[in-house]
Amino acid sequence: MKTKKIIRHRLGAKLVCTVGSILMVSMAIWATFDLRYQRDRLMENVVAGTDRLTNTIRLGTHYSMMLNSRDDISQIIANIGRQKEIDNIRIYNKVGQIKYSNDNSEVDRVTNIQAEACYICHRSDPPLESLDLDQRVRFFTAPDGKRLLGIITPIRNEPGCSTGDCHFHPADKKILGALDVVVSLEGTYHEIARHRRGSFGLSLFIFLMTSAIILVFLLRFVNRPIRALIEGTRQIARGDYEGTVDVHQDDEMGELAGAINLMRREIGAKQAELNRQRDEYQDLFERVPCLITVQDRNYRLLRYNRMFDQHFSPLPGDYCFSAYKNRSEKCRQCPVERTFQDGQSHHTEEMAVSADGREKHWIVWTSPILDDQGQVTAAMEISLDITERKQLEVELEKSEQKYHAIFSNIPNPVFVLDPDTLDIIDGNNSIQTVYGHPPERLVGTSFLDLFIDEGRAQYAAKLTAVQELNQIPHRHASGRRLYVNIRVSPSEYAERQVLLVTTSDITQRLEAEQQLIQASKMATLGEMATGVAHELNQPLSVIKTASSFSLKKVGQGTLPEMSIMADLLEKIDRNVDRATRIINHMRQFARKSDLELVSVSVNTVMESAFEIFSQQLRVRGIDVQWDLDPILPMVLADPGRLEQVYINLLLNARDAIEERQSQSAGDAIEKAISLRSTRTGYGVVTEVCDTGVGIAPELINKVFEPFFTTKEVGKGTGLGLSISYGFIQDCGGTIKALPRSDGLPGTCFTIELPVKGKPL
């Protein structure tokens, strides 16, 4: 039984038995065929030898038979019969009588003609006269058990026998008798047995040697590596991934060992990763900032994490409802129960009073845990404390109510617009106060409907591209025009991106500014009255002189020459145009204008301001220096109000120079105003510099404040620079007051205006 078990469970034993069995069968078959072949060859040799012996006896006795010398024949047979292998030599006559034999006791004995030796020829009637060798051979066993071979040879009637003088045989008698030679086969069979033993011995030797070689080979190259491979796989099964299978063979076993070592390393790496993930997930399970439990179908706690343990300190075998809420039965609405019923995840929100009396809120999720057959064996419940979130929701709701109240009652209109279509989504209550439209009436309409018709197209793109638009004309519900400043900011409203647009009604402020600007213009015109009168006096003097000369000639009854008359009329016409230009310029300057930005040449506006004011400067001996860039681009501005800015700067420069003159105690000072324009970046820069008293450093930041002035009481309103500052800001530019950069006393006012289409 043990041997059978070893053979059944050992690869080497199976291989040895299989190969040995195949080899044994093969050697047995080979030995069988070889023995048969050797036996046949030996028998053929014995038969051939016996046949030769028979022929030898027949030929040896032939002469004696011809002489009928019976003693010689008997002696020959007796001598030949003494050989060891020869058992019997007989010569039969035609009736079966033994005439000669190596055994004298058999001579003259008559045998049955149908006996074995004679039967070969006498089995037919008449007897056969000619037989092949294989037909004359017989094998038989003697009574004493010896195995014998007999060859019977017919003795034919020869012519010498039928015609001799000694005896007579009839010529028609073909066969005279038979020579029967019987030899022993004991030696042959002993040879066959010895050969059989040698063959089987050789087969056994080959089998044993081959089996031994196979066994050694298996032990060295198969069994030992396989044991090492088995041990290596058992180590892997035990979780030992550090060792290696030491099989140093350059064959399939070596490749298998390398594959197992590679598999061991990869499994080790995977196992290490799985262990890391297991530890990580276990750590996450323990450290996750929520309550986690695993419950069976009876709601008993199978597992729970650290936070659950810290919060509730459950006892072994506790039920979920008793640990959570100190209940004696499960909750009415239990998501774990629903998970066990349908195998799906469920969630709910729960509220309970904690041990310290505070109201606690949880959001609960459940998830099924399945076995290999897909059956729900347990449920995982995750509870997240949302008490703070609930409190924040309450506070947020209060905050939303508060800010909605603030939104609705902001004194400025606030619009919520769709960023793509500019449709009004919502608005506050101040819309009706400013525009006369109830907010709900405007919801769904376009914000562009509030613009004056001619301004809608240009402002549609600006609303999504800029954050601030100033002095924009809008339409009131009554149809009247109002001006607003617009502030645009992207925002989020009701979980969608919107534009939050706030408008400020500046209509009354602009009207007040217009009144101040007009008052400033009138004050400026009053200061320019002397210069304007002198400007008009020059063309009037020319007209008066020409007309007086013409009237004198007419009174004398003569007319001036045509060339003189043409020259006089040309001067009158030119000076009338000049006076008209001055008057129109004054009228236009004094006219009240709305702020409308158009393309303007800064050089032209500066020259126009100087023209209306140049006479006053010449009267006071102030030199004006020009440095204008002739190829400046156009800017966007109101030409009338921009001209007023430069006139205010020229007036301030004049007053600063005169104040410095008054402080010089009669010493001569340089009286000069320089006007310069240049291009820089995206803007046009102009400078108006004087050689006056300058501005103290501590006051330079206040000069643009309304009603601030450094002049004596009664000599300034403090509105000129403030108005100029506001206008430049409306044009998108800047204005600054700086000391002169060349070190001379005085002040430089620098104005930078954006080029048309390119903001600063």
KALINSUL-V172467 format. One record per pair of residues at least 6 apart in sequence whose ideal C-beta (glycine too) atoms are under 7 Angstrom apart, sorted by the first residue. I is the first residue (numbers start at 0). J is the second residue. Records with the same first field share a line. If there is no record, write none. Layout:
I->J + J
//
This chain:
5->12
6->12 + 13 + 16
10->221 + 225
11->214 + 217 + 218 + 221 + 222
14->213 + 217
15->210 + 213 + 214 + 217
18->213
19->206 + 210
22->206 + 209
23->206
26->202 + 205 + 206
27->202
30->198 + 199 + 202
33->198
34->194 + 195 + 198
37->191 + 194
38->191
41->187 + 190 + 191
45->148 + 184 + 187
46->136 + 148
49->148 + 150 + 180 + 182
50->132 + 150
52->180
53->150 + 152 + 178 + 180
56->76 + 79 + 88 + 178 + 180
57->152 + 178
59->75
60->72 + 75
63->71 + 72 + 75
64->72
65->159
66->165
67->165 + 166
72->99
73->99
76->88 + 99 + 100 + 101
77->101
79->85 + 88
80->88 + 101
84->182 + 183 + 186
85->182
86->147 + 181 + 182 + 183
87->100 + 101 + 102 + 181
88->100 + 101 + 180
89->97 + 99 + 100 + 105 + 179
90->98 + 99 + 176 + 178
91->97 + 98 + 117 + 176 + 177 + 179
92->98 + 176
93->174 + 175 + 176
94->109
95->109 + 110 + 111 + 112 + 117
96->107 + 109
97->105 + 106 + 107 + 108 + 110
98->176
99->106
100->106
110->117
112->121
113->121
115->137 + 139
116->149 + 151 + 179
119->130 + 134 + 135 + 137 + 151
120->126 + 127 + 130 + 153
128->173 + 174
135->150 + 151 + 152
136->148 + 150
137->149
138->148
139->147 + 149
140->146 + 147
141->147
145->183 + 185
146->184 + 185 + 188
147->181 + 182 + 183 + 184
148->182 + 184
149->179 + 180 + 181
150->180
151->177 + 179
152->177 + 178
153->174 + 177
154->174 + 175 + 176 + 177 + 178
155->173 + 174 + 175
156->168 + 172 + 173 + 174 + 175
160->168 + 175
161->167 + 168 + 169 + 170
168->175
220->248 + 252
224->246 + 248 + 252 + 256
227->244 + 245 + 246
228->244 + 246 + 255 + 256 + 259
231->244 + 259 + 263
232->259
234->242
235->263 + 266
240->263 + 266 + 267 + 270
243->260
244->256 + 259 + 260
246->252 + 253 + 256
247->253
284->291 + 304
285->304 + 305
286->305
287->304
288->306
289->306 + 381 + 382 + 383
290->306 + 307 + 310 + 382
291->303 + 304 + 307 + 379 + 381
292->300 + 303 + 307 + 319 + 380
293->301 + 302 + 368 + 377 + 379
294->300 + 301 + 319 + 335 + 377 + 378 + 380
295->301 + 377
296->339
298->318 + 319 + 320 + 329 + 335
299->316 + 318
300->313 + 317 + 319 + 322
301->377
303->313
311->322 + 323
313->322
319->335
320->326 + 328 + 329 + 330
321->327
324->351
329->336
332->347
334->345 + 346 + 347 + 363 + 365
335->365 + 378 + 380
337->345
338->344 + 345 + 365 + 367 + 378
339->375 + 378
342->367 + 375
344->364 + 365 + 366
345->365
346->362 + 363 + 364
347->363
348->360 + 361 + 362
349->361 + 363
350->358 + 359 + 360
351->359
352->358
353->359
359->384 + 386
360->385 + 386 + 389
361->382 + 383 + 384 + 385
362->383 + 385
363->380 + 382
364->381
365->378 + 379 + 380
366->379
367->375 + 378
368->376 + 377 + 378 + 379
369->375 + 376
370->376
406->413 + 427
407->427 + 428
408->428
409->427 + 429
410->429
411->429 + 501 + 502 + 503
412->426 + 427 + 429 + 430 + 433 + 434 + 502
413->426 + 427 + 499 + 501
414->423 + 426 + 446 + 500
415->424 + 425 + 426 + 492 + 497 + 499
416->422 + 423 + 424 + 446 + 497 + 498 + 500
417->424 + 497
418->463 + 496 + 497 + 498
421->445 + 446 + 447 + 459 + 462
422->443 + 444 + 445
423->441 + 442 + 443 + 444 + 446
424->442 + 492 + 497
425->442
426->438 + 441 + 442
427->438
428->438
430->436 + 438 + 441
431->437 + 438
433->504
434->449 + 475 + 476
435->475 + 476 + 477
436->476
446->500
447->455 + 459
449->473 + 474
450->458 + 473
451->472 + 474 + 480
454->472
458->468 + 471
461->468
462->487
465->487
466->486 + 487 + 488
467->486
468->485
469->484 + 729
470->482 + 484 + 505 + 509 + 594 + 729
471->482 + 483 + 485
472->480 + 482
473->481 + 483
474->480
475->481
481->504 + 506
482->505 + 506 + 509
483->502 + 503 + 504 + 505
484->503 + 505
485->500 + 502
486->501
487->498 + 500
488->499
489->496 + 498
490->497 + 499
491->497
512->725
513->591
515->718 + 722
516->722
517->591
519->716 + 718 + 719 + 722
520->588 + 589 + 643
522->716
523->646 + 650
524->585 + 589
526->650
527->611 + 612 + 615
529->615
530->612 + 614 + 615 + 618
531->581 + 585
533->614 + 618
534->581 + 614
535->578 + 581
538->574 + 575 + 577 + 578
539->578
541->570 + 574
542->571 + 574 + 575
545->567 + 570 + 571
548->567
549->559 + 567
552->558 + 559
584->611
587->639
588->611 + 642
592->637 + 639 + 640
594->637 + 640 + 729
595->637
596->635 + 636 + 637 + 730
597->635
598->633 + 635 + 755
599->633 + 634 + 636 + 638 + 641
600->633
601->631 + 634 + 676 + 683 + 685 + 752
602->627 + 631 + 676
604->638 + 641 + 642 + 645
605->645 + 674 + 676 + 685
607->642
608->642 + 645 + 646 + 649
609->623 + 649
611->646
612->646 + 649
615->653
616->623 + 653
619->653 + 657
620->670
621->653 + 656 + 670 + 671 + 672
622->670 + 671
623->672 + 674
624->671 + 673
625->674
626->673 + 675
627->676
628->676 + 677 + 678
631->676 + 678 + 683
632->678 + 683 + 754 + 755
633->755
634->683 + 752 + 753 + 754 + 755
635->730 + 753 + 755
636->730 + 752
640->726
644->723 + 726 + 727
645->687
647->719 + 720 + 723
648->687 + 748
649->672 + 687
651->719
652->672 + 687 + 689 + 691
654->710
655->689 + 691 + 692 + 745 + 746
656->670 + 689 + 690 + 691
658->691 + 692
659->668 + 691 + 692 + 744
660->668
662->692
669->690
670->690
671->690
672->687 + 689
673->688
674->687
675->685 + 686
676->683 + 685
677->684
681->753 + 754 + 757 + 759
682->751 + 752 + 753 + 754 + 759
683->752 + 754
684->749 + 751
685->750
686->747 + 749
687->748
688->739 + 745 + 747
689->745 + 746
690->743 + 744 + 745
691->745 + 746
692->744
693->738 + 744 + 745 + 746
694->702 + 709 + 736 + 746
698->709
699->736
701->707
702->720 + 736
703->720 + 721 + 724
704->721
705->717 + 718 + 721
706->717 + 718
707->717
708->715 + 717
723->734
724->734
727->733 + 734 + 750
730->752
731->753 + 758 + 759
732->750 + 751 + 752 + 753 + 759
733->751
734->748 + 750
735->749
736->746 + 748
737->747 + 749
738->746
739->745 + 746 + 747
751->759
753->759
//
